[in-house]
Amino acid sequence: MKKALKVIAIIVIVILILAVIAAVGFSVFIGSAVFDGMTNFIPRDETVKNQSEYIGEYEKFASENKVVEVKIPSTREDHEIPAIYVEKDGSKGVAVLVHGMGGTGKSLTYMMQNFLDLGYGVIAYDQRNSGENTADHSTFGVLESYDTLDVVAYARENLLSGGELILWGESYGGATAAIAMGRDESGIDRLILECPVGRGIDMIESEMKDISEQNGIPLSYMTSCGEIYMKFKLGISYADMNPAEWLKSTTKPVLISNSSIDDVTPAYIGDELYAAIPHDKKMLVTTDKYDHAEFPSEDPEGYKQMLEEFLAS
């Protein structure tokens, strides 16, 4: 009898061990899948293909301006940061431009022209995992912000002969720019955000909701597994993907432009970022005429007028 009970106990222990191993293995599998999805929303090769949609505009812009293409070494990882710039004689300063998800530096020629018209030199670059930037993983601005600061340092050293250095970011690039500001604002004089992305977890949950429902796997379980895997892999968490938290320490002037009809980054995100800024050197402009990040390209004169007001303040 005792021998039989001992055998049963061993079997139960083995089953429990196997169950734990299976549960851990499944969690690792889920975490890996979530991580791969959320750090590669738009694969780099797709951003390269997307260039066919705007390369004509870039080539026209390049033919009308003295565009210089450079590769800036990353000070944090073993990759180069591709960038394009146009210097402006007797300029009022330099604007560093950060593109949104799916774009590249060359997708921002309309914004480069806007700043040139206002008397500023400009530099735009490919964010990590976009265009010619071969750095792995998109991280909602967390790791991307290091590239931003490298470009800011390059611009200050090589392009800025006087005036201010302005950091401008649209959509996903807005989150990157805000986080860069929070990391080190010493080289940045002003920050401008156009329809910025907010908390990364919100976008992640929105993308994963259908997958969760289709497979009967709790969304909270999936996101938790993804975060644990990301912490192990990259050392960052969802809390790091919140530009509002990074802006709580800024002392520099900030302009946020958003839209009340924007479904990609609803106006409340701009409101939250504006509220997080701890001083009164800030502007919030909400339009009801243009959709997500369309204001600068659809109404360049109106957008430049808004910029002039902010830059003169």
Sine and cosine of phi, psi and omega as CSV:
sin_phi,cos_phi,sin_psi,cos_psi,sin_omega,cos_omega
0.00,0.00,-0.74,0.67,0.01,-1.00
-0.88,0.47,-0.61,0.79,-0.01,-1.00
-0.91,0.42,-0.64,0.77,0.00,-1.00
-0.91,0.40,-0.68,0.73,0.03,-1.00
-0.89,0.45,-0.61,0.79,0.02,-1.00
-0.90,0.43,-0.65,0.76,0.02,-1.00
-0.91,0.42,-0.69,0.73,0.02,-1.00
-0.88,0.47,-0.68,0.73,0.00,-1.00
-0.88,0.48,-0.65,0.76,0.01,-1.00
-0.91,0.42,-0.67,0.74,0.01,-1.00
-0.89,0.46,-0.68,0.73,0.01,-1.00
-0.89,0.46,-0.69,0.72,0.01,-1.00
-0.88,0.47,-0.69,0.72,0.00,-1.00
-0.88,0.47,-0.68,0.73,0.02,-1.00
-0.88,0.47,-0.68,0.73,0.01,-1.00
-0.90,0.44,-0.67,0.74,0.02,-1.00
-0.89,0.46,-0.71,0.71,0.01,-1.00
-0.89,0.45,-0.61,0.79,0.01,-1.00
-0.91,0.42,-0.67,0.74,0.02,-1.00
-0.90,0.44,-0.70,0.71,0.02,-1.00
-0.87,0.49,-0.69,0.73,0.01,-1.00
-0.90,0.44,-0.67,0.74,0.00,-1.00
-0.90,0.43,-0.69,0.72,0.02,-1.00
-0.90,0.43,-0.69,0.72,0.01,-1.00
-0.88,0.48,-0.66,0.75,0.01,-1.00
-0.92,0.40,-0.65,0.76,0.01,-1.00
-0.90,0.43,-0.65,0.76,0.04,-1.00
-0.90,0.44,-0.66,0.75,0.03,-1.00
-0.87,0.49,-0.73,0.68,0.02,-1.00
-0.89,0.45,-0.70,0.71,-0.01,-1.00
-0.87,0.50,-0.67,0.75,0.01,-1.00
-0.91,0.42,-0.67,0.74,-0.01,-1.00
-0.91,0.42,-0.69,0.72,0.02,-1.00
-0.90,0.43,-0.70,0.71,0.01,-1.00
-0.86,0.52,-0.74,0.67,-0.01,-1.00
-0.88,0.48,-0.62,0.79,-0.01,-1.00
-0.95,0.33,-0.72,0.70,-0.12,-0.99
-0.98,0.20,-0.31,0.95,0.04,-1.00
-0.98,-0.18,0.17,0.99,0.00,-1.00
-0.52,-0.85,0.71,0.70,-0.02,-1.00
-0.80,0.60,-0.75,0.66,0.08,-1.00
-0.84,-0.54,0.95,-0.30,-0.05,-1.00
-0.85,0.53,0.46,-0.89,-0.05,-1.00
-0.86,0.52,-0.65,0.76,-0.02,-1.00
-0.90,0.44,-0.45,0.89,0.06,-1.00
-0.95,0.30,-0.59,0.81,0.04,-1.00
-0.92,0.39,-0.51,0.86,0.06,-1.00
-0.93,0.38,-0.69,0.73,0.04,-1.00
-0.90,0.44,-0.58,0.81,-0.01,-1.00
-0.87,0.49,-0.38,0.92,-0.05,-1.00
-0.89,0.46,-0.38,0.92,0.02,-1.00
-0.88,0.48,-0.39,0.92,-0.03,-1.00
-0.97,0.23,-0.40,0.92,-0.07,-1.00
-0.72,-0.69,0.08,1.00,-0.06,-1.00
-0.90,0.43,-0.51,0.86,0.04,-1.00
-0.89,0.46,-0.68,0.73,0.03,-1.00
-0.90,0.44,-0.63,0.78,0.02,-1.00
-0.91,0.41,-0.69,0.72,-0.02,-1.00
-0.90,0.44,-0.62,0.79,0.06,-1.00
-0.90,0.43,-0.70,0.71,0.03,-1.00
-0.87,0.49,-0.69,0.73,-0.03,-1.00
-0.91,0.42,-0.54,0.84,0.00,-1.00
-0.95,0.30,-0.38,0.92,-0.04,-1.00
-0.99,-0.15,-0.18,0.98,-0.02,-1.00
-0.71,-0.71,0.39,-0.92,0.02,-1.00
-1.00,0.09,0.99,0.10,-0.05,-1.00
-1.00,0.09,0.74,-0.67,0.05,-1.00
-0.91,-0.42,0.75,-0.66,0.05,-1.00
-0.97,-0.22,0.77,-0.64,-0.02,-1.00
-0.71,-0.70,0.26,-0.97,0.13,-0.99
-0.80,-0.60,0.89,-0.46,-0.08,-1.00
-0.99,-0.13,0.83,-0.56,0.00,-1.00
-0.91,0.42,0.69,-0.73,0.11,-0.99
-0.96,0.28,0.69,-0.73,0.03,-1.00
-1.00,0.03,-0.07,1.00,-0.08,-1.00
-0.92,-0.40,-0.59,0.80,-0.02,-1.00
-0.77,-0.64,0.17,-0.99,-0.07,-1.00
-1.00,0.02,0.91,0.41,0.09,-1.00
-0.53,-0.85,0.23,-0.97,0.04,-1.00
-0.95,-0.32,0.47,-0.88,-0.03,-1.00
-0.95,-0.32,0.97,-0.26,0.00,-1.00
-0.95,0.32,0.71,-0.70,-0.03,-1.00
-0.59,-0.81,0.40,-0.92,0.12,-0.99
-0.80,-0.60,0.61,-0.79,0.01,-1.00
-0.58,-0.81,0.38,-0.93,0.09,-1.00
-0.74,-0.67,0.85,-0.53,0.04,-1.00
-0.99,0.13,0.42,-0.91,-0.01,-1.00
-0.79,-0.61,0.89,-0.46,0.01,-1.00
-0.88,0.47,0.73,-0.68,0.01,-1.00
0.87,0.49,0.58,0.81,-0.13,-0.99
-0.95,0.31,0.33,-0.94,0.06,-1.00
-0.99,0.13,-0.15,0.99,-0.03,-1.00
0.43,-0.90,-0.33,-0.94,-0.02,-1.00
-0.73,-0.69,0.66,-0.76,0.07,-1.00
-0.94,-0.35,0.80,-0.60,0.10,-1.00
-0.99,-0.12,0.84,-0.55,-0.12,-0.99
-0.93,-0.36,0.71,-0.70,-0.03,-1.00
-0.87,-0.49,0.88,-0.47,-0.08,-1.00
-0.97,0.22,0.22,-0.97,0.01,-1.00
-1.00,0.02,-0.02,-1.00,-0.04,-1.00
-0.89,0.45,0.74,-0.68,0.02,-1.00
1.00,-0.01,-0.19,0.98,-0.02,-1.00
-0.99,-0.16,-0.12,-0.99,0.11,-0.99
-0.59,-0.81,0.01,-1.00,0.04,-1.00
-0.86,0.51,-0.55,0.84,-0.04,-1.00
-0.96,0.29,-0.20,0.98,0.05,-1.00
-0.99,0.15,-0.04,1.00,-0.10,-1.00
-0.95,-0.31,0.40,0.92,-0.04,-1.00
-0.88,0.47,-0.55,0.83,0.03,-1.00
-0.89,0.46,-0.60,0.80,0.00,-1.00
-0.98,0.19,-0.54,0.84,0.10,-1.00
-0.88,0.48,-0.68,0.74,0.01,-1.00
-0.90,0.43,-0.64,0.77,0.03,-1.00
-0.85,0.53,-0.72,0.69,-0.02,-1.00
-0.95,0.32,-0.58,0.82,0.08,-1.00
-0.87,0.49,-0.67,0.75,0.03,-1.00
-0.87,0.48,-0.52,0.86,-0.01,-1.00
-1.00,0.07,-0.04,1.00,0.07,-1.00
0.99,-0.12,0.33,0.94,-0.03,-1.00
-0.93,-0.38,0.59,-0.80,0.23,-0.97
-0.96,0.29,0.36,-0.93,-0.08,-1.00
-0.66,-0.75,0.52,-0.86,0.14,-0.99
-0.61,-0.79,0.76,-0.65,0.04,-1.00
-0.82,-0.58,0.52,-0.86,-0.07,-1.00
-0.65,-0.76,0.25,-0.97,0.07,-1.00
-1.00,0.09,0.84,-0.55,0.09,-1.00
-0.92,0.38,0.31,-0.95,0.00,-1.00
-0.84,0.54,0.57,-0.82,-0.01,-1.00
0.89,0.45,0.44,0.90,0.02,-1.00
-0.64,-0.77,0.62,-0.79,0.05,-1.00
0.83,0.55,-0.83,-0.56,-0.03,-1.00
-1.00,-0.06,0.03,1.00,0.04,-1.00
-0.99,0.12,0.93,-0.36,-0.15,-0.99
-1.00,0.02,0.06,1.00,0.03,-1.00
-0.88,0.47,0.72,-0.69,-0.02,-1.00
-0.97,0.26,0.43,-0.90,0.20,-0.98
0.95,0.30,0.82,-0.57,0.21,-0.98
-1.00,-0.05,0.71,-0.70,-0.13,-0.99
-0.74,-0.67,0.55,0.84,0.05,-1.00
0.81,0.58,0.59,0.81,0.12,-0.99
0.99,-0.12,-0.20,0.98,-0.11,-0.99
-0.93,0.38,-0.86,0.51,0.05,-1.00
-0.98,0.19,-0.50,0.86,0.03,-1.00
-0.85,0.53,-0.52,0.85,-0.07,-1.00
-0.90,0.44,-0.45,0.90,0.05,-1.00
-0.91,0.41,-0.64,0.77,0.08,-1.00
-0.88,0.47,-0.65,0.76,0.02,-1.00
-0.84,0.55,-0.73,0.69,-0.03,-1.00
-0.92,0.40,-0.53,0.85,0.08,-1.00
-0.92,0.40,-0.64,0.77,0.03,-1.00
-0.93,0.36,-0.64,0.77,0.06,-1.00
-0.86,0.52,-0.71,0.70,0.00,-1.00
-0.90,0.45,-0.65,0.76,0.03,-1.00
-0.89,0.45,-0.70,0.71,-0.03,-1.00
-0.90,0.44,-0.67,0.74,0.00,-1.00
-0.90,0.43,-0.64,0.77,-0.08,-1.00
-0.98,0.21,-0.59,0.81,-0.17,-0.99
-0.94,-0.35,-0.38,0.92,-0.13,-0.99
-0.88,-0.47,-0.45,0.89,-0.10,-1.00
-1.00,0.05,0.95,-0.32,0.03,-1.00
-0.97,-0.24,-0.11,0.99,0.01,-1.00
0.12,-0.99,0.27,-0.96,0.00,-1.00
0.99,0.14,-0.38,-0.93,-0.13,-0.99
-0.96,-0.28,0.41,-0.91,0.17,-0.99
-0.98,-0.22,0.86,-0.51,-0.04,-1.00
-0.96,-0.29,0.72,-0.69,0.10,-0.99
-0.96,-0.29,0.85,-0.53,-0.04,-1.00
-0.84,-0.54,0.73,-0.69,0.04,-1.00
-0.63,-0.77,0.63,-0.78,0.02,-1.00
-0.92,-0.39,0.65,-0.76,0.12,-0.99
0.81,0.59,-0.87,-0.49,0.03,-1.00
-0.85,0.53,-0.62,0.79,0.05,-1.00
-0.92,0.38,-0.38,0.93,0.09,-1.00
-0.91,0.41,-0.65,0.76,0.06,-1.00
-0.90,0.44,-0.69,0.72,0.04,-1.00
-0.85,0.53,-0.74,0.67,-0.04,-1.00
-0.89,0.45,-0.66,0.75,0.00,-1.00
-0.90,0.43,-0.66,0.75,0.00,-1.00
-0.93,0.38,-0.64,0.77,0.06,-1.00
-0.86,0.51,-0.66,0.75,0.03,-1.00
-0.87,0.50,-0.66,0.75,0.00,-1.00
-0.94,0.34,-0.52,0.85,0.01,-1.00
-0.94,0.35,-0.75,0.66,-0.05,-1.00
-0.32,-0.95,0.98,-0.21,-0.03,-1.00
-1.00,-0.07,0.08,1.00,-0.12,-0.99
-0.88,0.47,-0.51,0.86,-0.02,-1.00
-0.99,-0.11,0.05,1.00,-0.09,-1.00
-0.90,-0.43,0.74,-0.67,-0.01,-1.00
-0.99,-0.12,-0.56,0.83,0.02,-1.00
-0.56,-0.83,0.48,-0.88,0.02,-1.00
-0.85,-0.53,0.73,-0.68,0.04,-1.00
-0.79,-0.61,0.81,-0.58,-0.03,-1.00
-0.88,-0.48,0.80,-0.60,0.01,-1.00
-0.94,-0.34,0.93,-0.37,-0.02,-1.00
0.71,0.70,0.85,0.53,-0.10,-0.99
-0.94,0.34,0.51,-0.86,0.15,-0.99
-0.96,0.29,0.56,-0.83,0.02,-1.00
-0.99,-0.17,-0.74,-0.67,-0.06,-1.00
-0.89,0.46,0.78,-0.62,0.00,-1.00
-0.87,0.49,-0.58,0.82,-0.05,-1.00
-0.89,0.46,-0.50,0.86,0.02,-1.00
-0.89,0.45,-0.71,0.71,0.01,-1.00
-0.93,0.36,-0.62,0.78,0.01,-1.00
-0.89,0.46,-0.73,0.68,0.01,-1.00
-0.90,0.43,-0.60,0.80,0.02,-1.00
-0.89,0.45,-0.65,0.76,-0.01,-1.00
-0.95,0.30,-0.51,0.86,-0.10,-1.00
-1.00,-0.01,-0.20,0.98,-0.11,-0.99
-0.84,0.54,-0.75,0.66,-0.01,-1.00
-0.90,0.44,-0.65,0.76,0.01,-1.00
-0.89,0.46,-0.66,0.75,0.03,-1.00
-0.88,0.48,-0.73,0.68,-0.04,-1.00
-0.93,0.36,-0.62,0.78,-0.02,-1.00
-0.92,0.39,-0.54,0.84,-0.07,-1.00
-0.97,-0.24,-0.03,1.00,0.03,-1.00
0.92,0.39,0.47,0.88,0.01,-1.00
-0.95,-0.31,0.82,-0.57,-0.03,-1.00
-0.81,0.59,0.71,-0.70,-0.03,-1.00
-0.88,0.48,-0.66,0.75,-0.03,-1.00
-0.89,0.45,-0.58,0.81,0.04,-1.00
-0.92,0.40,-0.69,0.73,-0.01,-1.00
-0.90,0.44,-0.72,0.69,-0.02,-1.00
-0.92,0.39,-0.60,0.80,0.02,-1.00
-0.90,0.43,-0.70,0.72,0.03,-1.00
-0.88,0.47,-0.66,0.75,0.01,-1.00
-0.90,0.45,-0.64,0.77,-0.02,-1.00
-0.93,0.36,-0.68,0.73,0.02,-1.00
-0.87,0.49,-0.69,0.73,0.01,-1.00
-0.90,0.44,-0.66,0.75,-0.01,-1.00
-0.92,0.40,-0.62,0.78,0.05,-1.00
-0.88,0.47,-0.66,0.75,0.00,-1.00
-0.93,0.38,-0.65,0.76,-0.10,-0.99
-0.99,0.17,-0.70,0.71,-0.14,-0.99
-0.86,-0.51,-0.21,0.98,0.01,-1.00
0.98,0.22,0.37,0.93,0.02,-1.00
-0.81,-0.59,0.31,-0.95,-0.04,-1.00
-0.77,-0.63,0.09,-1.00,0.03,-1.00
-0.89,0.46,-0.54,0.84,0.00,-1.00
-0.88,0.48,-0.51,0.86,0.03,-1.00
-0.93,0.35,-0.38,0.93,-0.08,-1.00
-1.00,-0.01,0.62,0.78,-0.02,-1.00
-0.80,-0.59,0.99,-0.10,-0.07,-1.00
-0.86,0.52,-0.46,0.89,0.01,-1.00
-0.87,0.49,-0.64,0.77,0.02,-1.00
-0.90,0.43,-0.61,0.79,-0.01,-1.00
-0.94,0.34,-0.49,0.87,-0.03,-1.00
-0.98,0.19,-0.17,0.99,-0.04,-1.00
-0.91,0.41,-0.25,0.97,-0.04,-1.00
-0.96,-0.29,-0.03,1.00,-0.10,-1.00
-0.96,0.29,0.54,-0.84,0.06,-1.00
-0.89,-0.45,-0.02,1.00,-0.10,-0.99
-1.00,-0.09,0.38,-0.92,0.03,-1.00
-0.89,0.46,0.63,-0.78,-0.03,-1.00
-0.71,-0.70,0.72,-0.70,0.13,-0.99
-0.90,-0.44,0.78,-0.63,0.07,-1.00
-0.86,-0.51,0.81,-0.59,0.06,-1.00
-0.89,-0.46,0.78,-0.63,0.01,-1.00
-0.62,-0.78,-0.13,-0.99,-0.08,-1.00
-0.66,-0.75,0.67,-0.74,0.02,-1.00
-0.97,0.24,-0.19,0.98,0.01,-1.00
-0.93,-0.36,0.28,0.96,-0.02,-1.00
-1.00,0.07,0.87,-0.49,0.04,-1.00
-1.00,-0.06,-0.24,0.97,-0.01,-1.00
-0.99,0.17,-0.80,0.61,0.10,-0.99
-0.80,-0.60,1.00,0.07,-0.05,-1.00
-0.80,0.60,0.40,-0.92,-0.12,-0.99
-0.85,0.53,-0.45,0.89,-0.04,-1.00
-0.88,0.47,-0.44,0.90,0.01,-1.00
-0.91,0.42,-0.73,0.68,0.06,-1.00
-0.87,0.49,-0.61,0.79,0.03,-1.00
-0.89,0.47,-0.67,0.74,-0.02,-1.00
-0.92,0.40,-0.66,0.75,0.01,-1.00
-0.91,0.41,-0.66,0.75,0.02,-1.00
-0.88,0.48,-0.69,0.73,-0.02,-1.00
-0.92,0.40,-0.47,0.88,-0.04,-1.00
-0.96,0.28,-0.41,0.91,-0.03,-1.00
-0.94,0.35,0.83,-0.56,-0.21,-0.98
-1.00,0.10,0.18,0.98,-0.04,-1.00
-0.71,-0.71,-0.01,-1.00,-0.05,-1.00
-0.97,-0.24,0.16,0.99,0.06,-1.00
-1.00,0.06,0.87,0.49,-0.11,-0.99
-0.55,-0.84,0.46,-0.89,0.04,-1.00
-0.74,-0.68,0.62,-0.79,0.10,-0.99
-0.78,-0.62,0.86,-0.50,-0.01,-1.00
-0.86,-0.51,0.86,-0.50,0.00,-1.00
-0.90,-0.43,0.86,-0.52,0.00,-1.00
-0.98,-0.21,0.42,-0.91,0.09,-1.00
-0.88,-0.48,0.27,0.96,-0.07,-1.00
-0.96,-0.27,-0.41,0.91,-0.14,-0.99
-0.81,-0.58,0.58,-0.82,0.01,-1.00
-0.99,0.17,-0.25,-0.97,-0.14,-0.99
-0.80,0.60,0.90,-0.44,0.11,-0.99
0.83,0.55,0.42,0.91,-0.02,-1.00
-1.00,-0.03,-0.31,0.95,-0.08,-1.00
-0.79,0.61,-0.77,0.63,-0.08,-1.00
-0.89,0.45,-0.53,0.85,-0.04,-1.00
-1.00,-0.06,-0.54,0.84,-0.03,-1.00
-0.99,0.17,-0.51,0.86,-0.01,-1.00
-0.66,-0.75,0.93,0.37,-0.06,-1.00
-0.86,0.51,-0.58,0.82,-0.01,-1.00
-0.92,0.38,-0.69,0.73,0.03,-1.00
-0.91,0.41,-0.62,0.78,0.00,-1.00
-0.92,0.39,-0.68,0.74,0.01,-1.00
-0.91,0.42,-0.57,0.82,0.05,-1.00
-0.89,0.45,-0.66,0.75,0.05,-1.00
-0.89,0.45,-0.68,0.73,0.01,-1.00
-0.89,0.46,-0.68,0.74,-0.01,-1.00
-0.87,0.50,-0.65,0.76,0.01,-1.00
-0.89,0.46,-0.70,0.72,-0.01,-1.00
-0.93,0.37,-0.70,0.72,-0.07,-1.00
-0.94,0.35,-0.39,0.92,0.02,-1.00
-1.00,0.03,-0.19,0.98,-0.07,-1.00
-0.97,0.24,0.00,0.00,0.00,0.00
